[in-house]
């Protein structure tokens, strides 16, 4: 309905109108004023109206539209919480589960890979976990965390005296 005589004024209302989105009141062209972040807000609902500049009456029904923000890979995977720790009995079978930590919406499970973990030789291990998005392909981002794995004792060693003779103590 714009007759190009300068009487038509375009008005924008809705989420982000005037701050994130601005409309050229003479042409009706809509522009953004700052970068959009899908993690902050994934869509905006706007209403554009062509009005008569003098009477402020609508020249035609308003147009309602939704702007959907597309995601780009701009945030690396993040492990929620931490520091992390897990326990497992010494001499546990291969494949014994130690625990899981949420990384975004994806969880992990840590399992033993060797059968002869001996607490008397080493009572804890530091395991570095790395999560990669985009299936680890080029351009993907990653995040890391550390898990302290402590071995719990199993009664697998008989008691031993450190000396063959002990002095007699009377109480």
ABEGO torsion letter per residue (X at the ends): XBAGAGABBBBBBEBGBGAABBBBAAAGBBBBABBBBAAABABBBBBBBBBBAAAGBBABBBBBBBBBBBBBBABBBBBBEOBBBBBBBBGBBBGBBAEBBBBEABBBBBBBABAABBAAABABBBBBBBBBBGGGBBGBBBBBBBBBBBBBBBBABBBBBABABBBBBBX
